Amino acid sequence: MTKSTNSDAFEIQKRIMTMTGFWPHRSPTIFYRIYGVIHYGMVASFALSLLISNAVVKDFSQLIQSWSMFVAILNCSIKFTIFYFKMPAFLDLLDFLHSPHFTYYEEEYDVYLARIIRFARVLVKLFLCSGVTTVILILIAPLLNTVRERQTPLPFPLDLKKQPFYIYIAVYVFQCFALFSAAWTSIGFDNLSTSMMGLSASYSKILRETIVKITDLQVLLRNNELRNILLLYGVSDCRINKMFCKCVEHHLAIIEFTEAIEDIFTYVFLSQFICSAAGICLVGFTFMNAAPGSLDFIFALSFLGTLMFQISLYCTFGNEVTVQSSRIGDACYDTEWVYCGPVVRKTMFLIMERSKRPLILTAGKFVDLSLSSLVAVVKSAASYAAVLFQVMNK
């Protein structure tokens, strides 16, 4: 049985981001760079067109829908910009994942890594279904609306009724490509960062199980003919200490890996938190204001589900990183440390002391990625949406 490859956790995300030119390379070709710039420019210009359109939209419900989409597209542009400047650090992080510190464990513990890889693949596929469904609903909505002529999926700062028909077609196609590019890349990007967090949590689980197994009496009895427990642990101290030293190195590698994730993605997380709160508020208002079964209702329901899925991914994986890292110290207490010598105990003490400070991922150093933060964001957004609904329906 061969061990799982940690890069498999974000293999699908890599393909997705490569399709739009956003996956980083050490020496990208000129064509690949131009291809990525075109996609980025398309998303940025789309965000700008939505911002300008918001100043001329007269229908309030359409204005709210336009602002919700503008917030989502703006969030994509901000995340892509931050990631562009962090690409060298991200490439170093990918190289670091090939370190032997992440492969020293026994094969029986590979189940934790294999599990997170499978989970990451399922999540990205679910996110693709959710995101693509929302985009398709937005794009086909004008085709199903027979009341208004020459309607585009989202507002555009031109009166297209007064423009030639080919201008209308060009704008429609532009919005289709820009919206698909933004959604496609964002899906890959969001699942990339959460997969990295999942790897950190799984390696903490592996470390915890390895620590407990090192001093397990049954394991020592299989490798030694002695049956006196004190003598058995006495002659095994040297070997046990060497294994604990590897655990210390693994622990430090997990810490370095998680700190690198924090450095690369912390302001991405902050952008996501702010834009998700605003998006959930605006889309929630559309959902409450729309007639059940209408296109606006279906759009709001689909878009709201995508936004909730997005922010939940970040907070759930961030919470798991913190929980699993805090349990490493408990694993040292679960060992047969009372039979070990002072050298082994000192090595264990290093692990226990460092684990007293659990690994915490933050959104711009302001908010921890945790389930409590998720509840706070959703609760605040829902409250503002309810207030907006009450004000507009007096």
N, C-alpha and C positions, 0 to 999 in steps of 0.2 A: 504493500500500500504506500503510495507516494503522498507527500504532504501537499496541502492546497497552496496555490500561489496567491499571495495577497492582492496582486494587481488584477486578479479576476473579479474582484469586488467592484471595480469601476471600468471594466472592459466595455460594457455597453455605453456608458457615459462617454468614454473616449471616442467611440465611433460616432455618437451623436454630435459631439462638439467638433470633431474633425470634419463632418459634413458641412459645417458653417464656418470653418477656418479659425475656430477659437481654441483648439487644443494646442498647447505650447510644444515647441520643438527646439532642440539645441541649435540646429542650423536649418531653419525652414527655407524652402525655395522662394524665389521672388513671386512665382505664381500663387503659392499658398498665402504669402503675406498680402498680396493684392486682393485675393479672394476673401480673406478675413476682414480687410479694411472695407470692402464693398458691403459686406453683411453688417458690419458695425455702423457704417455710415447710413445704411438703409434704416436700421433700428433707431439711430439718433435723429435722423430727419423725420422719421415717423412720429417720434415723441414731440419734436418741435412743431410739426403740423397739427398735432392734437392740442398742444398748448395754445397755438394761435386760434384754432377753431373754437376753443372754449370761450373766447372773447366775443364771438359772433353768434353762438348758438342761442336761440330764443326759447325753445321748448325746454322746460325745466327738467323733465324726466330724461330727455335726451342729453341735457347738460350733465346730470349726475352720472349717466352711463359713460359719457365721454371722459369725465374726470376720473372715474374708476379705471378706465382703460389707460388713461394718461399716467396715472400713478403706477400701474403695472408695467407699462413700457419704460417709464422713467426708472423704475427699480431695476429693470434689466440693463439699461444703459449704465447705471451707476455700478452695478455688480461687475459688468464686463470691463468697465474702465479700471476699477480697483484690481481686478484679476490680471489685467494687462501689465500693471506695474509690479505685480507680485509673481509674475511668471518665472523669473530666475529662481526665486525661493521655492516655488512649487516644483520645479524640475529637480532642485536639490533634495526636496522631500521625497520625490519618486525614487531617486537614487538611494536615499537613506533606507527606504523600505526593503532594499535588497541586502541590508546588513545581516550578518550571521546572528545577531542578537534576536532576530525575529524568526529564526528557524531552528534554534537549539533544542526546543522542547520535544518530548516524546510524541510518537504518532498518535497515541490514544487520546491526546488532548487536541488533536487537529479538528475534532468534531466542532469545537467552538468557532474556529475560523471558517470551516466549511459552512456552518449554519449562517453566519453573517453574510457570506458571499451569496448564498442562495436567497437570503432575505433581501439583500440589496438588489439582486436581479429582479425579484418579484416586485419590489417597490418601484423601480424605474419603469417597469412595464405598466403597472397600475397608474403611475403618474403620467405616462405617455397617453394612455387611454383617456384619462381625465382631462389633460391639457388639450389634446387634439380634438376631443369632443367639443370642448368649449370654443375653440378657434373655429371649427366647422360651423357651429351654430351662429357665431358672429358673422361669418362670411356669407352664409346662405340666407340670413334674415332679410336683407334687402330684396332678394329674388322672390321671397314669399310675400312681401308686402306690395299689394297691388294698388294701394291708396296713393303713395308718393312715387313720383317718377324720378328716375336717375338718382336713386338713393345709394349711397356707399355704405359699407359695413360700419364705418365710424365717420364722424364729421370731418369735413375738409374745408380749409379756408378759401373756398371759391364757390361761387354759385354755378354749379355744373349744369343747371338747366339752360344757362345762357352761353355755355361753352359748346364747341363742336363735340359730336358724339365720341370721336376717338380720344378726346381729352378725358371724358368720363370713363372710358374703358381703361385708359392708361392709369388713372387714379385708382380705379378699382383693383387693377392688377398689382399696382404698387402696394396698396394696403394689404392685399392677400399675401404677397411675398414677405413684406416687412413683418406682418403679424406672425406668420409661420416661422420666420427666422428667429424672432424674439422668443416665441414660445418654445420652439425646438431646442434652442441653445440653453434657455433658462432651465428646462427640464433636465438636460444633461448636467448643467452646472450645479443645480440644487442637489441632485442625487450624488454628484461627485463629492461635495463637502460632507454630506451625511454618511456616505460610505467610508470616508476617512475617519469620521467619528466612530462608526461601527467597528472599524479595525482596531482603534484604540481600546474600545470597551472589550472586544474579544481577546486581545492580548493581555489585558488585565485579568480576565477570567482564567486564561491559560497559566499566567504567573501564579495566581492563587492556588490552582489545583497542583501545580508543580511544587510549590512550597510545602503543601500538606503531604504530598507523596514522598518527599525526600527522606523524612524521618519515620515513615510508616514502618511499623515493626515487621509486618508480614513480608515487605520487600527486603528488609535487611536479613531476615531468616532464610530467604531463598538464596541469598548471595553469601551466606556464611554458615559454618557448621556449629558455631557456638550457640548455646541455648541460655546462657546466663545473660540477662538483659543488660546489666551494667557493663559487663565485659564486652558484650556485643556492640553497644554504642561507643564504648571507649576505643575499640580498635577501628571503628568506622568513622570516628570524628574527622579525620583528615579528608576522607572522601566526601563526607556530608558537607564539610566546609567549602570544598571546591565547588560543589553543586550550588551551594547558597551564594557563592561569589558570582556564579553565572546568573543567578536570580537577581542579584544586585545590579549587574550589568543590564539585564533585561528590563528591570524596573527603571533604570536611568534612561534607557532607550525609549521606553513608553512615554516617560516624562518629556523627553526631547521631541518626540514625535507629536505629542499633544500640544506642546508649546508652539511648534511650527504651524500646526493647524490654526491655533489661536492667532498667531502673527499674520497668517495669510488671509484668513477669512473673517476676522473679528468685525471689520467695518462692512463686510458683506452681510454679516448677521444683523448689524445695526440697521442697514438699509432695508433689509427684509422685514425687520420688526416694525419700523416706522410705516413702510408702505403697506404691509399686511394689515396693520391696524386701520389705516386710512381706507384701504380697499375693502375690508370687511364692513366698515361703517357705511361706505357709499353703496356697495352692492347689497348690503342688508336693507338699506332704505329702498332700493329698487325692488327688492324681493317683497317687502311689506306693502309697497305701493302698487305693485302690478296685479292685474286680474289673474286669478289662478287659471293655468292652461294657456295663457297668452305667450307670445314670443319673448316679451320682456321677462316674464315669470320664469320661463325655461332657461333663458340666458342667465338670469340672476342666480337661479338654483345651481346651474352648472359652474358658473364662475365662482360662486361662494364656496362650493365644494372644493374647487381647485385651490383657492386661497387658504382654506382651512387645512387642506392636505399639506400644502407647502409649509406653513408655519408650524404645523404639528410635527413634521419631519425633523426640523431643526431642534425644536425643544425636546422631543422624545429622545433623540440620539444624544443631545448634549446632556440630558439628565442621566442617561445610561453611563456615559463616560464618568460622571461624578460618582455615581453609585458604585460602579465596579472598582474604581480606583480607591475609594474609601474602605473597601472590604479587604484590601491586600493586607493591611495590618492585622485584621482579625484572623487571617489564614495563619499567621505566625503563632498566634495563641492556640490554634488547633493542632499544632505539631506536637511531637513528643519532646519538647524542649527541656523538660525536667531531667531527662537522661543524657542530654548533650553536654559537652564540655564547654569551658568558658570562651574558647575561640569561636565556636559555632554560635553561641549566644550573642557574642558581640556583632557578628555578621547579621544575625537576625534583627538585632537592635537597630542597625542602620536602616533596614527595610521598614521596621515599625515606626521609627521616628519620621521618616520621609512620608509615609502614608498618612500621617496625621494631618497633612495638608492635601486634601483631595484635589484632583485635577478638575478645574472649572473652566469651561468655555464661556465667553461673554460676547455680548453684542456691543462692540465699541467700548469695552471696559465699563459700561453703564449697567447692563442687565445680564444676569446669568441665564444661560440656556437651560431651562428647567421646566418641569410640568407646572410649577406655581407661576412662572412667568407666562406660560401659554394661557393659563386660566385668566391671568390679569389682563393680557392683551385682548382676548376674545370678549371678556366681560366689559372692558372699557369701550371696545368698538361697538358692541351690541347696545350699550347704554347711549352712546352718541347717535347711533342709527335710530333708536327709539325716540330720542329728543328731536331729531331732525324730522321724523315722521309726524310727530305731534305738532311741531311748529308749522309744517306745510299743510296740515289738514285741519287747521282750526276753522 
